[in-house]
Amino acid sequence: MIEKKKSTAPVSSVGADGEQPKTKNCTEIIANGNVKNNLQATVFRGFDTNCPEKSGQGGGLQTVSMTELYDTVYPPRTPVVDGFLYGGTYLFVGAPKVGKSFFMGQLAYHVAMGLPLWNYPVRKGTVLYLALEDDYARLQRRLSVMFGVECADNLFFATQAKTLNEGLDGELEGFIKEHKDARLIIIDTLQKVREVGGDRYSYSSDYEIVTKLKTFSDKYGICLLVVHHTRKLESEDSFDMISGTNGLLGAADGAFIMHKKKRTDNTAVMDIVGRDQPNPLLEAINEFLTEEMQEWEGTATELLKQLPDMQLSANVLSRRLNVVNS
């Protein structure tokens, strides 16, 4: 996994429709103190992600050869926020009162409205925010400070939900079936939906709970963003400060760590680690395409002529596009 850092700077009472900063290193979070519609759900839902294996059909273990694996086009992980947040299950971790809930509110609003988050393009879709440590009156006050009275009809809130062993997945499934363009579900916090047991802080139980959430997000092609707390002990590696065991991060697709030098600081730093990172081949194709020519169709050999810096054969190019597409 590749780690990268983004800086964030909370400010008091800033409207969501204000001008977005132009750099990725110093960005604003709203705190107390033409985007395409969702395609991800329609791509994933009802899609059998198991390719038709040609091996092992006689019973027993089902296998697929490396050649078959590379030659199969799997459904893509469509970004929720380009270059920042993708489909899958992610942890969003920070100390208490560091600004996590304000940023969750900002992210939810921007995705629901299709507004760029800082200078990152956002793909619009329905959002469900499980604010399980809040009540509706507090949510109303917080959101009105952040956004005034401009509403997003496709942003939904709940302050109570079942735990995972009580049927949370069924509740979320019902919401997704009712809202076909659902793109992002925020669970604030993990502790409110996890099973309570004597081994709740073991590696296996931590790994299991995130695996259950990831299975759900992968099944429906959405992003599950799970808010969690840091431990009190300091560490040189900020990701070692995630409360619990390494099983949480090991099962997740990535994590965001928000932290400040002092809790009263107006700036925060966000460390990011994840599996879905920009790819040189995709960046080259992105540079080849323009606003005037947003689509291109042709063979791999013809595409290579448009990408002179890519020293690849046509066969390898096709397979790499299959891999980065998934």
C-alpha positions as CSV (number, residue, x, y, z in Angstrom):
1,M,0.0,0.0,0.0
2,I,1.2,3.5,-0.7
3,E,0.9,6.3,1.8
4,K,0.4,9.9,1.0
5,K,-0.5,12.9,3.1
6,K,-3.1,15.7,2.7
7,S,-3.3,18.7,4.9
8,T,-6.6,20.2,6.1
9,A,-7.4,23.5,7.8
10,P,-10.6,23.9,9.6
11,V,-12.2,27.4,9.5
12,S,-15.2,28.8,11.2
13,S,-18.6,29.1,9.4
14,V,-17.6,28.7,5.7
15,G,-20.2,28.1,3.1
16,A,-19.9,25.0,1.1
17,D,-20.4,26.9,-2.2
18,G,-17.2,29.0,-1.6
19,E,-14.3,28.9,-4.0
20,Q,-12.2,25.8,-3.6
21,P,-8.5,26.0,-2.8
22,K,-6.2,25.4,-5.8
23,T,-3.6,23.2,-4.0
24,K,-3.7,19.7,-2.6
25,N,-1.4,20.4,0.3
26,C,-3.3,23.1,2.2
27,T,-7.0,22.6,2.1
28,E,-10.1,23.7,4.1
29,I,-12.5,21.7,6.1
30,I,-15.8,23.3,7.1
31,A,-15.9,23.2,10.8
32,N,-17.7,24.8,13.8
33,G,-15.2,27.4,14.5
34,N,-21.4,19.4,-13.8
35,V,-20.6,16.0,-12.4
36,K,-21.9,12.8,-13.9
37,N,-24.5,10.9,-12.0
38,N,-23.6,7.7,-10.1
39,L,-22.5,4.9,-12.5
40,Q,-20.9,2.7,-9.9
41,A,-24.0,1.2,-8.5
42,T,-25.4,0.2,-11.9
43,V,-22.0,-1.3,-12.9
44,F,-21.7,-3.5,-9.8
45,R,-25.2,-4.4,-8.8
46,G,-26.3,-7.7,-10.1
47,F,-22.8,-8.3,-11.6
48,D,-21.2,-11.7,-10.9
49,T,-17.7,-10.7,-10.1
50,N,-16.6,-14.3,-10.5
51,C,-15.4,-14.8,-14.1
52,P,-16.5,-18.0,-15.9
53,E,-13.6,-20.2,-14.9
54,K,-12.3,-22.6,-17.5
55,S,-10.5,-24.8,-15.0
56,G,-11.8,-26.9,-12.2
57,Q,-15.3,-27.4,-13.6
58,G,-15.4,-31.0,-12.8
59,G,-16.0,-30.4,-9.1
60,G,-13.9,-29.5,-6.2
61,L,-11.7,-26.4,-6.1
62,Q,-12.6,-23.7,-8.7
63,T,-9.5,-22.2,-10.3
64,V,-8.6,-19.7,-12.9
65,S,-5.3,-19.5,-14.8
66,M,-3.2,-16.4,-14.7
67,T,-3.8,-15.9,-18.5
68,E,-7.6,-16.1,-17.9
69,L,-7.3,-13.8,-14.9
70,Y,-5.4,-11.1,-17.0
71,D,-7.7,-11.5,-20.0
72,T,-10.9,-10.9,-18.0
73,V,-12.3,-7.4,-17.6
74,Y,-13.7,-6.9,-14.1
75,P,-16.0,-4.1,-13.0
76,P,-14.1,-0.9,-12.2
77,R,-13.7,0.7,-8.8
78,T,-15.3,4.0,-9.6
79,P,-14.1,6.9,-7.5
80,V,-16.4,8.6,-5.1
81,V,-14.0,11.5,-5.0
82,D,-11.4,11.3,-7.8
83,G,-7.9,10.6,-6.5
84,F,-9.1,10.6,-2.9
85,L,-11.9,8.1,-2.1
86,Y,-13.0,5.0,-3.9
87,G,-15.5,2.2,-3.6
88,G,-14.8,-0.2,-0.8
89,T,-14.5,0.0,3.0
90,Y,-12.3,2.7,4.6
91,L,-11.5,3.7,8.1
92,F,-11.6,7.4,9.1
93,V,-9.7,7.7,12.3
94,G,-8.9,10.6,14.7
95,A,-8.8,11.6,18.3
96,P,-12.1,12.7,20.0
97,K,-13.1,16.3,19.1
98,V,-10.5,16.6,16.4
99,G,-13.1,17.5,13.7
100,K,-14.1,14.0,12.3
101,S,-17.8,14.6,12.4
102,F,-17.5,18.0,10.7
103,F,-15.5,16.6,7.9
104,M,-17.9,13.7,7.5
105,G,-20.7,16.2,7.2
106,Q,-18.8,18.1,4.6
107,L,-17.9,15.0,2.6
108,A,-21.5,13.7,2.7
109,Y,-22.9,17.1,1.5
110,H,-20.4,17.4,-1.3
111,V,-21.0,13.9,-2.6
112,A,-24.8,14.4,-2.4
113,M,-24.6,17.7,-4.2
114,G,-21.9,16.7,-6.6
115,L,-19.7,19.6,-5.5
116,P,-15.9,19.4,-5.8
117,L,-14.1,18.6,-2.5
118,W,-11.3,21.1,-2.5
119,N,-9.9,20.6,-6.0
120,Y,-11.0,16.9,-6.3
121,P,-13.9,16.1,-8.7
122,V,-16.8,14.4,-6.9
123,R,-19.2,11.9,-8.5
124,K,-22.7,12.7,-7.3
125,G,-24.9,10.1,-5.6
126,T,-27.2,9.4,-2.7
127,V,-25.5,9.4,0.7
128,L,-26.5,7.8,4.0
129,Y,-24.9,9.2,7.2
130,L,-25.3,7.0,10.3
131,A,-24.6,9.6,12.9
132,L,-24.9,7.2,15.8
133,E,-23.3,9.5,18.4
134,D,-25.5,12.4,17.6
135,D,-29.2,13.4,17.8
136,Y,-31.2,15.2,15.1
137,A,-31.2,18.5,16.9
138,R,-27.3,18.5,17.0
139,L,-27.1,17.5,13.4
140,Q,-29.4,20.4,12.4
141,R,-27.3,22.9,14.3
142,R,-24.0,21.6,12.9
143,L,-25.2,21.4,9.3
144,S,-26.9,24.8,9.4
145,V,-23.6,26.4,10.6
146,M,-21.7,24.7,7.8
147,F,-24.2,25.1,4.8
148,G,-26.9,27.5,5.8
149,V,-30.3,26.3,4.7
150,E,-29.4,24.9,1.3
151,C,-30.5,21.3,1.4
152,A,-29.5,18.1,-0.4
153,D,-32.6,15.9,-1.0
154,N,-30.4,12.9,-1.5
155,L,-28.5,13.1,1.8
156,F,-30.1,11.0,4.5
157,F,-29.3,10.7,8.2
158,A,-30.0,8.1,10.9
159,T,-29.1,8.3,14.6
160,Q,-29.9,4.7,15.5
161,A,-29.0,1.5,13.7
162,K,-28.6,-2.2,14.5
163,T,-25.2,-3.8,15.2
164,L,-23.7,-6.1,12.6
165,N,-24.8,-9.2,14.4
166,E,-28.3,-7.8,14.9
167,G,-28.9,-7.1,11.2
168,L,-27.2,-3.8,10.2
169,D,-26.4,-5.3,6.7
170,G,-30.1,-5.9,6.2
171,E,-30.9,-2.3,7.1
172,L,-28.3,-1.0,4.7
173,E,-29.4,-3.3,2.0
174,G,-32.9,-2.0,2.3
175,F,-31.7,1.5,1.9
176,I,-29.6,0.7,-1.2
177,K,-32.5,-1.1,-2.8
178,E,-34.7,2.0,-2.3
179,H,-32.0,4.4,-3.5
180,K,-30.4,2.9,-6.6
181,D,-27.8,5.6,-6.9
182,A,-26.4,5.2,-3.4
183,R,-22.7,6.0,-3.5
184,L,-21.5,6.6,0.0
185,I,-22.5,5.3,3.5
186,I,-20.8,6.8,6.5
187,I,-20.9,4.8,9.8
188,D,-20.1,7.1,12.7
189,T,-18.8,5.2,14.7
190,L,-17.5,1.7,14.4
191,Q,-18.0,1.1,18.1
192,K,-21.7,1.6,17.8
193,V,-22.2,-1.2,15.3
194,R,-19.7,-3.8,16.4
195,E,-20.5,-6.9,18.4
196,V,-19.8,-6.7,22.1
197,G,-17.9,-9.6,23.4
198,G,-15.0,-10.7,25.6
199,D,-12.6,-10.8,22.7
200,R,-13.7,-7.7,20.9
201,Y,-10.2,-6.3,20.8
202,S,-8.6,-9.4,19.4
203,Y,-7.0,-9.4,15.9
204,S,-9.5,-12.0,14.6
205,S,-12.6,-10.1,15.8
206,D,-11.2,-6.8,14.4
207,Y,-10.5,-8.4,11.1
208,E,-13.8,-10.1,11.0
209,I,-15.9,-7.0,11.6
210,V,-14.2,-5.0,8.8
211,T,-14.3,-8.0,6.5
212,K,-18.1,-8.1,7.0
213,L,-18.4,-4.5,6.0
214,K,-16.0,-4.9,3.1
215,T,-18.1,-7.9,1.8
216,F,-21.1,-5.6,1.9
217,S,-19.4,-2.7,0.1
218,D,-17.9,-4.9,-2.6
219,K,-21.3,-6.7,-3.2
220,Y,-23.1,-3.4,-3.9
221,G,-20.2,-1.4,-5.3
222,I,-20.4,1.5,-2.8
223,C,-18.1,3.2,-0.4
224,L,-18.4,2.5,3.3
225,L,-16.5,5.0,5.4
226,V,-16.2,4.0,9.0
227,V,-15.3,6.5,11.7
228,H,-13.1,5.3,14.5
229,H,-10.9,6.6,17.3
230,T,-7.2,6.6,17.8
231,R,-5.5,5.2,20.9
232,K,-4.0,7.5,23.5
233,L,-0.5,6.2,23.0
234,E,1.7,8.1,20.6
235,S,3.5,6.4,17.7
236,E,5.9,7.5,15.0
237,D,3.6,5.7,12.5
238,S,0.2,7.4,12.7
239,F,-1.5,4.2,11.5
240,D,-0.3,2.4,14.6
241,M,-2.4,4.8,16.6
242,I,-5.7,3.2,15.3
243,S,-7.5,1.9,18.4
244,G,-7.7,-1.8,18.4
245,T,-5.5,-4.3,16.6
246,N,-3.9,-4.3,13.1
247,G,-6.8,-6.5,12.0
248,L,-8.9,-3.4,11.4
249,L,-6.5,-1.9,8.9
250,G,-5.5,-5.3,7.5
251,A,-9.1,-6.0,6.3
252,A,-9.9,-2.4,5.1
253,D,-9.2,-1.0,1.6
254,G,-7.5,2.0,3.2
255,A,-7.6,4.5,6.1
256,F,-7.5,8.2,6.8
257,I,-5.9,9.5,9.9
258,M,-6.8,13.0,11.0
259,H,-4.6,14.6,13.7
260,K,-3.5,17.9,15.1
261,K,-0.4,19.0,17.1
262,K,-2.8,20.6,19.5
263,R,-6.5,20.1,19.7
264,T,-7.1,23.8,19.6
265,D,-5.1,24.2,16.4
266,N,-6.9,25.6,13.3
267,T,-5.1,23.2,11.1
268,A,-5.1,19.4,10.9
269,V,-3.1,16.9,8.9
270,M,-4.7,13.9,7.1
271,D,-2.5,10.8,6.5
272,I,-3.9,8.5,3.8
273,V,-3.0,4.9,3.0
274,G,-4.9,2.8,0.4
275,R,-4.8,0.2,-2.3
276,D,-6.3,2.4,-5.1
277,Q,-3.7,4.8,-6.2
278,P,-3.1,6.8,-9.4
279,N,-1.4,4.8,-12.2
280,P,1.2,6.1,-14.7
281,L,-0.7,4.4,-17.6
282,L,-4.0,6.0,-16.6
283,E,-2.3,9.4,-16.2
284,A,-0.8,9.1,-19.7
285,I,-4.3,8.3,-21.1
286,N,-5.8,11.1,-19.1
287,E,-3.3,13.6,-20.7
288,F,-4.1,12.2,-24.1
289,L,-7.8,12.9,-23.7
290,T,-9.0,16.5,-23.7
291,E,-12.2,18.4,-23.1
292,E,-12.8,18.4,-26.8
293,M,-12.1,14.7,-27.1
294,Q,-13.3,13.1,-23.9
295,E,-13.7,9.6,-25.5
296,W,-11.5,7.6,-27.9
297,E,-12.1,4.2,-29.5
298,G,-9.6,2.0,-31.2
299,T,-7.4,-1.1,-30.8
300,A,-4.5,-1.4,-28.4
301,T,-2.0,-1.0,-31.2
302,E,-3.7,2.3,-32.3
303,L,-3.7,3.5,-28.7
304,L,0.0,2.8,-28.3
305,K,0.6,5.2,-31.2
306,Q,-1.0,7.9,-29.1
307,L,1.1,7.1,-26.0
308,P,4.7,7.2,-27.3
309,D,6.2,7.2,-23.8
310,M,4.6,3.9,-22.9
311,Q,7.1,1.2,-23.9
312,L,4.6,-1.6,-24.1
313,S,3.4,-4.3,-26.5
314,A,-0.3,-4.2,-27.5
315,N,-0.9,-7.4,-25.7
316,V,0.6,-6.1,-22.4
317,L,-1.3,-2.8,-22.8
318,S,-4.6,-4.7,-23.0
319,R,-3.9,-6.7,-19.9
320,R,-2.7,-3.7,-17.9
321,L,-5.9,-1.8,-18.8
322,N,-7.9,-4.9,-17.6
323,V,-6.0,-4.8,-14.3
324,V,-6.3,-1.1,-13.6
325,N,-9.9,-1.2,-14.7
326,S,-10.8,-3.5,-11.8
